[in-house]
């Protein structure tokens, strides 16, 4: 049992409220997932490509890392440290070299993209949210997850969201039965999962479909034929937000839409305090049906 939340803002003037709204939604789902929590925020693109890193020893790992990378790459690298995470900004054309440099130091890369930042850790959602000051973050959309681990260990890498492509991430409630077979297929395609979590397999699947030229709706549609099990997926991309449930749809889910936003929660109480919820169109997503919004 896990909790999923998502919020896609339609209006620019609401961007400063994104972190505050998502934080409240996330904490509301604590009893569905007290082991760990995470959130992906699609914020200001700013200057350069973003890479979010994580370390269990940030004081030593991140000390002087931006200066060291600037010298090694011959390109400007800036760094913002947020608790156990650090967000780097660097020119897009040095991304490959930057990844090689970071991986050689055994530093975890949580995600990368023009606008996406990912923060996730072990602990109660309220504590994770406070550590990263999530309520102060702004952006156009975001997704979050509270985890109750059932099939893999309680670790930072096992927490959601999983990001396996630029500006793309996925959260999941459920279980996949064919994830090992799909893991082999995805590895052959160059999208090898790095953890034992079946959710990362789903994230890699979405990334592979997007890389093949599918749009978000088509990629989500493919999960219904290629992934076996029971699942609810909420996916974020640079310009999009999507939801799909398996044909049985045994995991709870509710959505709401107004002129200002589209919201998702594993339960209605996650949406109950959103502005304008009393006049929103509220519905339960249909089984085996893809919902997605793009800018």
Beta strands, then each sheet from edge to edge (+ up, - down):
strand 1: 3-9
strand 2: 36-42
strand 3: 49-54
strand 4: 77-82
strand 5: 85-90
strand 6: 108-113
strand 7: 116-122
strand 8: 141-147
strand 9: 162-165
strand 10: 168-176
strand 11: 229-236
strand 12: 240-245
strand 13: 254-257
strand 14: 261-265
strand 15: 281-283
strand 16: 290-294
sheet 1: 7+ 2- 8+ 1- 14+ 13- 15+
sheet 2: 4+ 5- 3+ 6-
sheet 3: 9+ 10- 11+ 12- 16+
end
